[in-house]
Amino acid sequence: MSGTKPDILWAPHQVDRFVVCDSELSLYHVESTVNSELKAGSLRLSEDSAATLLSINSDTPYMKCVAWYLNYDPECLLAVGQANGRVVLTSLGQDHNSKFKDLIGKEFVPKHARQCNTLAWNPLDSNWLAAGLDKHRADFSVLIWDICSKYTPDIVPMEKVKLSAGETETTLLVTKPLYELGQNDACLSLCWLPRDQKLLLAGMHRNLAIFDLRNTSQKMFVNTKAVQGVTVDPYFHDRVASFYEGQVAIWDLRKFEKPVLTLTEQPKPLTKVAWCPTRTGLLATLTRDSNIIRLYDMQHTPTPIGDETEPTIIERSVQPCDNYIASFAWHPTSQNRMIVVTPNRTMSDFTVFERISLAWSPITSLMWACGRHLYECTEEENDNSLEKDIATKMRLRALSRYGLDTEQVWRNHILAGNEDPQLKSLWYTLHFMKQYTEDMDQKSPGNKGSLVYAGIKSIVKSSLGMVESSRHNWSGLDKQSDTQNLNEERILALQLCGWIKKGTDVDVGPFLNSLVQEGEWERAAAVALFNLDIRRAIQILNEGASSEKGDLNLNVVAMALSGYTDEKNSLWREMCSTLRLQLNNPYLCVMFAFLTSETGSYDGVLYENKVAVRDRVAFACKFLSDTQLNRYIEKLTNEMKEAGNLEGILLTGLTKDGVDLMESYVDRTGDVQTASYCMLQGSPLDVLKDERVQYWIENYRNLLDAWRFWHKRAEFDIHRSKLDPSSKPLAQVFVSCNFCGKSISYSCSTVPHQGRGFSQYGVSGSPTKSKVTSCPGCRKPLPRCALCLINMGTPVSSCPGSHSVTQDRMQWHDLGSQQPLPSASCLLGSGDPPTSASQVAGTIGFRPVALAGLELLNSSDPPASASQSAGITGMSHHAQPIFCNVLINRK
């Protein structure tokens, strides 16, 4: 508190009281007004609280600082520092029977009068009061008083002090402090260190000093200008804040040489800093002539030992009121609550709301934290929104191995739940593309296989001007209609639409039979009608009406079809044109639209959006000319791309247009799973390298990792590497050299050396692999096998009995009860030498090969041959045997 600007203090233990002090002390009581009206004479602090004035004390003039007694005190014992250096104990609304009545009015007087700048009660020994004074060349500036000290000759009686009630009582002037510290320097701020009642931190003129009252002749200090407003973090007693002008210094008392952090404020000087007593690491600062309080949230993040990086700070500002703020005070118990006071004593009760931290788990559980509360969003019993969420769908599909069936590609829509007609159309399209690509590659390799994955749009463009129309007879009617002659490209388009099978025979019979088996009676009848077979269409409708789940109205539709006439002005045509719009099934609508349309004008069929795209495209391939077909396909493709309709993949294929369509689909649904699997199915390399495709793939991989589907992600990576060789991941396990640490296996993947062989005679030599006996990085020799002495890295085929070594070793591991060394001694000491290295390995096991070699040397029977002797010598020279063949097999 400086000048006449008011300061504010919360009671340490009475959480509903605070004091405002400037020229006088005013005690207020705070109460909630949520369920009650504002009382007369009360001051509105916020929408939920009001303050009532309890008492005023005007008997302490020239106040410079105030400190509230820290122990529980219903009479509000206060220490007031005055401009002449005296410290007065006073109270508000004191009781004459109070245990502190003997302390009220007691004054503590320094030897030389000068301003008292700061006061601090000891939190452990509540009788100790520290006072910081201005500099005097012949006196100390830090005085520690014992408010309950015994009377001594140095205590001078006989001075009267006027109290608030107008009464007079004899009091005592205490002139001898308990401790005197800080000579020849001014003290601007004080605080006791909570970890020890004998440690006092003082902000002197040009340094921060820590005084130990057990040895007052010594002190620990650091030179700095930030000596004002020293305050200790209540949750981290080694962290201290101080300020100077517009900078805040954060100190760590364990490393007191320099600040661990410096916060730069606005150019205006600071007036107050205070730690929040209910929130860890939250520091509030106030600048002069400002209505904004800045908050610094100091996060605890682990840093490496010796790292000089500053701690993480989250900074924000709050504006409790519109006027300038003179001072503020944190509430001692209410979380993030403070009272602010303006220069004209207008007060405001303000709560700093915590940042809301959201946590959304990969399995759609939503939680958030606000302050000390943790909230969880629970799903209602009848709410099925979670099941509709695309993340839930993708997770269930991943568990069912959706997208990984590369043989029967169409089955992937069943793995997806068989609920989305667009997914069904997509996977059938990809299945047909794969099927006919393989068929074309077998007939004529490299011919038109890539054209299939380019989609019907590219297929149709490749056949412009090659098709002529002709008249074909109806089946069941004495009538002819104009249809297009089907060339190879249009037949391929019909095959991709699923209407016809392989070959040049245009027969929709198998397709109709499959539709009938699935119960799609209306669609089957429409396809039969589009192929000029009205008799089959009527037959299908009758079958549908008589089926178990059939619609009896199909008989009525069949009856209407049977009355078809080609006369343009007939009553039948007029009634069908009117009533077809009232039909609910789109396929029944397009049947009558087709029968009542003029030749070459089939908009009623082509632009019925509820009809499957593959059926509309197949219809267009049969009845539209090249120009009309190209125009229609172009328009329909743009519509599919804009809508993100997966049925449009039939038109775009896995091309750039397909990526555009899939981008719209992902933007609409968020289904990166389907986008990834679809693009990997048969896209060319330039499409796979598209940034959007790579973005979908990586996001899906991250999603699998977030779900902890490690095996599913590995399966996806394997699937990706098969379909996209350029994405093959790097090796995760390799053999490194003990000397230089580099991999020794990269030399095996280099281009094999082309042997000379018989090339000089005109016969090319076969590639041969060179033996690697040293590290390609440092040229140090590679270790040798303890049995066969072949260098590690030599191909397996060159090691005799290598397969049996591995097999015998695995068998020995299965026989856990057998010990290798006794068996080795029995075999090797029996007089019958081992026939091969594999026999030794199979007998003695894997790890104790060197020991077996030593035992072989100590055997009474000499080696049977020089080669065996060399092998024994080799084993004795190698302390760490390595089975090169086993390592190579695992690689």
N, C-alpha and C positions, 0 to 999 in steps of 0.2 A: 504494500500500500504506500503510495507516494502522493504528496500534495493533498488535495482535497478529494481526489477520486475515490469512490467507495470501493471497498473490498468485501468479500463474502466468504463465510466459513460454515461448513456443515458441522453439526455436533458429532463427535466421534462415536458416541454410543446412543444418542437419542436421534434416531433416524428421521424424525418428523420435525426437527428444529434446526434453524440456522441463524446466523448473526450477520448483519450488515454493519460495517464500521467505516466511518469517515471522520466527522467531527464528534460523533457520538456513537454509542453501541445500541443497536436495535435488535431485539430477539423476536423471531417470528416462528409461528407454528403452522406447519403445512398439513392440510387435510384434503381428502378426495372429495370431489363434487360430482362424481358419476351419477349417483342416485339421490342427490340432494341439490337444493338450490343454493346460490351464493349468499352467504350470511352478510348482514349489514356490517360495514367496516372492513370486510375482507378484500384482499387484492387478488385479482385473477392472474394466476401464473400460467395456466394452460387450459385446454378444454376439459381436463380431468382433475385439476388441482387448483387450490387457492391458499393464500397465506393470511394469517391473522396475527397482528402485532400483539405481543405479550407484555413487553416491558422495554424501557429505554434507560440507558445509563449515560449521563452527560457529565460525570464527575472526573473524567480522565482527559484533560485537554492535551493538545499537541501530540496526538497519537501518530506514531509512525509505523508500528507493526503490532500485530495481535497474534497470540497463540492460545489455542484451547487446550485445557488440561486433558490429558489422554485417558486417565482412569475414569470410571463411571462416576458422574457427578451430577446429581439432579439439580444442583444450584448453579450450574454453568460457571465454573471457575475459569477465569481468563487471566492471562498475563498480557499487559499492555506496555509496549516500549515507547518512550516519549522522546521528544526532541532534545531534552537535556541529558539523555542517557539513562534516566531512571527507568526501572521496571516496576510496575505496580500490579498487584494482584487485586482483581475486582470480580464482581459477580453481577448477575442479572436475576432479580426476583429471589434474593437469598432469604433463607429461613434463619431466624435467630437461634434456633436449636440445631443448626447444621454443624457437622463435624469440622467444617472448614471456616467456621465463623472467626476463629482466631487468626486465620490467614488473610481474611478480607481486609484490604487497605494496607497490607505490608508492602514496603518499598525497599528496593535493592538499588543502592546508590553507588556509582563508580567514584573513583578518586577525583577524576577530572570530568567536568561536564562536556559532553559531545553527543551527537545524535546516535540513537539506537536504531540500527538498520534491520535487524532480524532477531527472532526468538525461536527456540526449539526445545521442546520437552523431550527428556530421555524416555524412549518407549519401554525400557526395562526397569529402570529406577525412576519412578514417577516423581520423586521429590527433586530431581535435578533439572535445572532450567539453564540453558545456554543462551547467552546474549552476545550479539555481534555489534561492535561499536565502530565509530569512525576513528581515524588515526589520531594518536597523540604521542608526541615525542618522548614523553616521560611515563607512559602508562601502556598497559596491555589493551588489546582490542577485543579479545575473546574472554568473557567472564562466565564462569559456571557457578550458579548459585544453588544452595540447598535451601529450599523454602521452609524446611522444618528444622533448621539448624538451631542448636541450643544458644541461649543468650550468653554473650561473652562481653568483656569490657569494651571490645571494639563496636558493640552494638549500642547506638546512641539513642536513648529514649527522648520523649518530651516533644514530639512534633505532632501537631494536630492535622488530621486529614478529613476533609468534608466528604460525606458519603451522599448517595443519591437520595436518601430519605430525608435529608436535611439534618440528620443527627450528627453528633460529633463523638468520636471515640479516640482514645489514646492508642497510637500505633507505634511501631518500631521502624526505625530506618536501619537496614542491614548494610554495612559498608565493607565487610570482608567476604570476598567470594571464596568458594571452595577450591577453585582452580583459576589461574590466570595464564593465558596463552596468547601468542601472536603479538609480540612487542614490535613497536615501530611500524605498524602496517594496519590498514583499515580492513575490517571484515564486512563483506557485503552480503553474505549468505551463509547459512549453517544447516547441517542436518546430521543426526546421529545415525551411525551404521547399525542396522538391526542385529547383525550377527554378534556384536559384542557391545556391552553397555559402556565400555571404556574407550571406544573409538569414536572420534568426532571429525567429520569432514567439513572444512571451512573454505569458503571462497574469499581469499585475501585479495590484496590489491592487484597483484600480477601473478598469482599462483593459486593452485588448489593444494591444500595441505590436509594431511590426515594426522591428527593428534592422538597419541596413545596416552591416556591419563595415568597409566601405570609407570610411564617414564616420560614426563613432560619436557625433558631436555632435548628429546629427539622427535623428529617428525619426518614424514615422507611427503614430498611435495613434487609438483610438476609445474613448469612455467607455462602459463596460458592466459589469454585475455577473457576466456569464457569462465567467469567466476561468479556470475549472478544466478540466483534461483536454483542452487544445487538441490537436487531431490533424488531419492533412491527409489528404484523400481520395487514395489512391494512384493512382486513375485520372483524377482531375480536380484538378490541383495548385492551382487557384485556389479550391477549396472546402474550407472549414475548419469543424470542429465544436468547440464548447465548451459548458460547462454551468455552471449555478448553481442550487443547491437542486433543484427539480423541473422545471427548464426546460432544453431543449437549444436552442442558437442555431446556425444554419447561416449561415456567412459566405461571401461572394464577395469575394476580395481585389481584384478589379478595381473593385468598388463597395463600399468598406470603411466607408461612413458608417453603415450599419445592417444588421442581419441580413436576409438574403433570406427566411428562414423561421425560425419559432420553434415548437418542439415542446413541448407541455405534457404532462408526465408525471403520475404519481400524486402525492398530497401528500407522500409520503416523498422524502427527498433522494436525488439520484443519487450513485452511487459510481464509475461507469466508463462511458465511451462509447468505441467502437472501430469503425473502418471495416473492412469485410471486404476482405482483400487479394486475393481471387479473384473478386469479384463487383462490378460497377460500381454505385456509388451505394447500397450496402446498409450501413446503420448499425445497430449493436447498442447497446442501453443497459441498464444494470442499476441498480436502486434498492436502498436499504438494507433488509435483512431481507425479502428477496423471493426466491421460487424461480422467477420468470418473467423471461425476457429479451425485451425488446421489439425488434422489427425494423422499420426504416423503409426502404422501397424507394423511392428517389427517381427518378422516371421523367423522361426527357428528352423534353419536349414543346415544340414551337415556339410562341413567343409573339410578338405584334406588338412592334415597336420602341417603347420607352417604356411598355410595359404593366407595371403594378405587380402583376399577379396572381402568386400563389405557385406554385411548381412542384407537379406532381402527386405525391402521397405515398400509397403503399399501406402500411398499417400492419398488423402482426400480431404475435402473441405466441407464444413457445415455452416449454416447461417441460422442461428437460433432466433434472431430478431432483425428488424430493419435498422435500428439505431446502432451507434457505436457502442461497443462493449467495453466496460471499464474493467471487469474481472469476471471470473467464473470459478466454480467449485464443483468437483465430482461428488456425487452422492456416495456415502461410504458402503452401502449395501445394495441398492437398486442398480441393476445392471445398466451400464452406459448412460446413466442419468446425471444431469448436471443442472445447476442453477446459474444463470448469468444475470449480471446487473449492469445497467447503463449509467453514465455519469449523472443523470437526473434521478437515480435510484429506482428506475423502472426495472422490475425483475421478471424473469421468464423461466419456467420449468421446461426443460428440453431433454429429450431422449435421443441419443445417437443410435440409429437403427443399424444393426449388423448387416454386412454384406451377406446375401443369400447364396450359399454354395450348393449347387445342384450336383447330384450324382445319379446318372442314368446308366444302369447296368446293361450289359449286352442282351440280357434276357428280359428287358423292358421293365424292370423294377425301378421305380423313381423314388428318390429320397432327397431331402434337402435339409441343411442345417442353418439355423438362425439363432445366434447367440448360444445359449446353453440348451436349446431345444433341438430335437431331431424329429423330423416329420417324415412319414412314409405315405405315399399315395397308394391306397388300396382299391382294388377293383370291386365294383358292385356285383352282387350275385348273378343278376340277370343280364349283366353287360358282357357282350361277346366281342367288344371292340378289340380286345387283345388278340383274339383269334384272327381278326381281319388284318392285323398289323403285318406289314410286309416282312419285318424282321422275324416275327414268329413263323411266318410261312417259310422263309428261307432257311430258318434253323431246322424246322421239321423236314424240309426237302433235303437238306444236307445229311440228316440222319438216315434218310431212305436212299442215299447215293444217287440223288437226282443229277442228271447230266452226264453221268459217267458211263452209261450204256452206249458204247460206240458201235456195236454190232446191229442190234435192233433199236435204231435211234428213236423210232416212234414210241417206244415204251417209256421214254422219259416223261411224257405227259401223264402217264399213269403213276409214275413215281412222285409226280408233283401233286397228286390228289385227284386228277381227272375232273377238276371243277371249272377250270378256265378254258373256254373255247378258243381263245387266242393262243394259249400255250399248246393246245392240241393241234391247231392248224400249223403252228411254227414247227413242232417236232415231226409232224407228218411231212411237211415241206422239206425239212432237212433230211429226213429218211429217204424221200424220193430222189433228192439231189445226190445223195451218196450212192444210192442204188444205180441210178442211170449214169453217173460219172464212172463208176467201176465197169459198167456194161460197155460204155463207149471206149474206155481205155483198153478193154480186152479186144474189141473189134478193130479199132484203129488207134493205137497208142499216140497220145499227143495231139489228137484231132480236135474233138469238141468237148472233152471232159471238163475243161475249165469254163466253158460256156454255160454249163448247167448251173454252176454256183454263181454265175453272173445274173441269174434271174430271168423271168419271162420277158422283161422289158428289153434286155439285150438280145434275147433269142428272137423276138419279133422283129427288131430292127435289122437283124441280119438277113431277113427273108423278104424285105420290102420289094414289091414289084414282081414277085415270083408266083403269086397265087391268083387264080381265076375262079369265078363262081360258076355253078352249074345247078340244074334243077334235079331234086331228088324226090322220090315217091314217099308218101306217108305209109306207115304200116297200120292197116285198119281203116284207111280212108282212101277214097278215090280222089286224091289231090296231090299236087306237087308244090314244093317250096324251094326257094333259092337258098343254097348253102355254099360255103366256100370249099373248093377242093383242098384237102389237107396235104400240105407238103411235109417234109421231114421236120421242119422247125415247129410247125403247128402241132404235129403229132407229139413232139417232145413237150410242148407246152401242155397238151392234154394229159400227158403222162405225169408231169409235175403237179397238175391239178388233181390227180388221182382218179380220173375218169376211166382211163384205159391202162392196160398192163404193158409189159415189154413187147416189142415187135411192131410190125406195121399193120397188124389187124386192128381196126378201129371197132372194138367190141366193148360196150359198156355193161354187158351182162354181169360179169363178176362184181363190178362196182355196185350195181343195183342189188345184187344178192347180199352183199355186205351191209348195205344200208337197211335192207329189210330185216336182216338178222339183228341189227342194233335198234330196230323199232322206229327208224326215221322214215315213216311211210310217206309223208308229204314231200320230203326231199327226194326220195326215190321216184315218186310219181312225176315230179317236176323234171328230173334228169331224163327219165324215159320220154317225156313229152318233148324236151328240147332235142332229143335224138329222133324225132318224128315217129315215135312208136306210141300212138295214143291208146291202142288196145292194151299194151303192157301197163301203161299208166292207170287205166281204169281197173285193170286186174289188181294192181298193187293197192289202190285205194279200197277196193272191196276186201282184200285180205286184211288191211289195217282196221277196217270197221268191224270185222268179225274176230279180231284178235282179243286176247284177254284184257289188255289195257287200251284197246283201240277206241277211237271216237266214232260214234254212230253217224255223225254228220258227214263222215267221209263217203258214206253211201250216197248222200245227196250231191256231193261234189262229183262223184263218179257218174251219177245220172245226168248232171249238167254237162259233163264232158261228152257223154255219149250223144247228146243232142247237138253237137257242134256242127255248124254250117259255114260254108265259105262265102255266103252272100253278105255283102257289106251293109245292106239296109235291112237285114233280118231282125226280128224281134229278139232272137236269142243273143245276138251280138249287142244289142242295145241294153238288155237286162244285165248281161255279164259285165259290161263296162261300168254300169252303175253300182251293182252289188259287190263287185270284187273288192272295193275299198272298205267294205264292212267286214271282210274276213280278217281274223286275228293272225292266222298263220301266214308268214310272208311268202312261203313257197306256193301256197294255194293262190295267193294274189298274183304272183308272177306267171303262174300257169295261164290264168285267164287274160293277163296282160299280153302274153305272147300270142294267144289265139286271136285276140281282138286287135292286134297291132298291124300297121301297114308294113309291107315288105321293105326292109332296110331301116325301119324306125322302131327300135326296141328300147327306148328310154325307160319304159315301165319295168323292164327286167334289169337293165344295166345299172340303174341308179336306185335300186331298192336296197338300202343300206343294211337291212336285217338279213339279207341273203348272204351266205358265205362268199368271201372274195374269190375263192378258188372256183366256185360254181359260176359266178358272173364272168370271170376271165375265160373259163372254158366255153361258156355260151358265146362270148365275143369272138373267140377263135373259130367257132363254127359258122357264125352268121355275118361277121363284119368283114368288109374289104380291108386291104392292107392299110389304106389311108385312115379309114375309120378306126381300125384296130389300134394303130399306132397312136392316134390322137386320144383314144379312150384310155389306153394303158398309161400314157403320159399323165393324163389328168388324174386317173385313179392312184397312180404312184405318188403324186404330190399330196393328195388327200391322206394317204396312208402315212407318209412321212410327217406331215403336220400333226396328225392325230396320235402318232406313236402306236399305230395298230400293228401288232405282230403278224397279222395275216398278210401285210404288205411285203414281208420278206420273200414271199412267192414272186413278187414283181421285181424287187430291188436286188435280190440275192445277197450274198455276203460281199458287197462292194462298198464304195464310199457312200452311195445312196443308202445302203443298208445300215451303215454306221450312223448316218443322219437320222434314219427312222428309229434306230435303237436308242439314240440319244434322247429323242422325244419320249420314247417309252420309259427310259430310266428317269427322266425329269418328272414324268407323271406318276410313276409307281415306286421308284427307288430300288427296283429289282436288279441289282448288279450281278446277282447270281445267274439269272437267265441270260443277261447280256454277255457275261464272260464265256459261258459254255457255248452260246450260239456263235460268237465270233471266232471261237477256237475250232469250230466244226470243220470249216473248209475255206476260210478266208485266205486270200493271197498274202504274201509277206508284207506288201506295202500297207495293206489294211490292218494287219496285226500290229504294225509299228505305229499306227495312229495313236496320238496321245490320249484320246478318249478311251480307246480300247484298253490301253495299258493302265489307265486310271481305274477302269472298272475291275480289271483283273487284280490289281494290287489292293483295291478296297475290299474285294471279296476275300482275298487271302488274309488281310488284317481282320476281317470280320470272323473268319474261322478261328484265327488265333485268339480273338477276344472271347469267343465261346469256348475256348480251350479244346477245340476239335483238332488236336495236333495230327492225328492220323488222317482225318478228313482233308486237312490242308496238304499233307504229304501226298495223298491220293490225287488231289487236284494238281499238285506240281508235276507228278508223274504223268497225269493225263495231258497236262499242258505241254510237257516236253515231247510227248509222242506226236501231238498234232502241230506243234510249233518247235522245230528243232533249234531255232535260234535262241529259245528261252531256256535251254538246258542249263540247270544250275551248276555252279562250280563245285568241285569236289570238296567235301567237308572233312574228310579224313585222308591224311597222306603221311608218308614216312619221311621224317626229317633227319638231317645229319646231326650227329652229336657234337661236331666241331663247329660248324658254321650256322646250324639251325635251318638251313634252306631245305626245300623239298628235293628228294632224290628221285621222285617218280616222274617228274616232267620230262625227263630224257626218254622215258618209255613211250611217251605220246608224240614224240617228234616224228618227222617223216622218215620211214625206214630207208636204210641205205640200199640202193639198187646195185646188187652184186654184178660183177663183170661176167661171170659164168662163161657162156659161149657167145657173148656179144661180138667178139672179134670174128666169129664165123657166121655172123648174120642171125644168130639166135639170141633173143633177149633173155637176160637172166632174171630170175625171180627175186623179189624183194627179200632181203634177209635182215634180221634184227641183230644189231651189234650187241655184244656182251658189255655190260656195264660193271666194272670192277671198282670204280672210285666215284666219289661224290662229284657231280658235275659243277658244283659251286667252288669247293676248296681243293678238289683232287685228292682228298684223303681216302685211303683204301676203305672199302666197305667191309663190314664184318662178314665172316664166313660161317657157314653151317657147321655146327659142332660135329656132325656125323660125316657128311660127304665133302666138306671143305669147299663147297661151291659158294661163290660170293652171293650175297643177298642182292636181288634184282635180276638174277639169271632166270630165264623162262623155266617153267615147271617141267616141261618135257625133257630138259637136259639133266634133270636130277633123277637118277634111277630109283624106282620104287617110291616116287614122291607121293602117289596117291595112297599107297599102303601106309606110309608114315602118318598121314593125316587120319586115315581110317583107324589105324591101331591106336593112335593117340586118343581119339574120341571114344573108342571102346574101353581104353584104360580109365578114362574119366567116368564112364558109366559104372565101372567096377570099383566103387569107392572104398571097399574094404581091403583091396589088394594093395600092397606096398610095392613100389617099383624097384627099390634097391635090392632087397633080398632076391627077387626074381632075377635081377640082372646078375647077381653073384652066382646064382644057381646055373644060369645059362652059360655065362662066360667062364665060369670056373669048372665046368663039367668035362673039359677036354675036347668038346666039339665046338669049334669056333663058329661064330655067327656067319651065316651065308651072305648076308647083305646088311647094309646100314639100316635098311628098314626093319630088319629083324631086331637089331639092337634098339632102335627107337620104339618099336612096338613092345619090347620087353621091359625096358627100363622106364618108360613113360616119357614125360615132357620136360619137367623142370630140372631134375638132377642129372642132366647129361654129363656135365663136367665131372661130377663125383663118380659117375659110372666109368668114365674114362680113366680116372685115377685108379679105380678098383681093378680095371682091366689090366693096367700096367703092373699092379701088384700081384696079379694072378700067377700061379705056378706054371701055367702053360704058356709057352711063347706064342707070338702071333704066327698064324698059319702062312702068311704071305707078306711080301714087302708092302703091298698096297694096304693090307690090314695094319701093318706096322706104321705106315704113314698116317693112316686114319687115326690110330691111337695117339701118335705124336701130335697130330693136329688137335685132337680133343684136349690133350694135356696143355696145349699152349693157349687155349681160349678159355678164359675164366667165365665169360658170359655167352654161352652158346645160343644161337638163334636159328630157328628152322626157317630158312628162306622160302621153302616151298609153301609152308603154311601161311606166311605173311602174304605171299603173292596171291594165293587162293582167296584170302579175305579181301584183298584189294580188288 
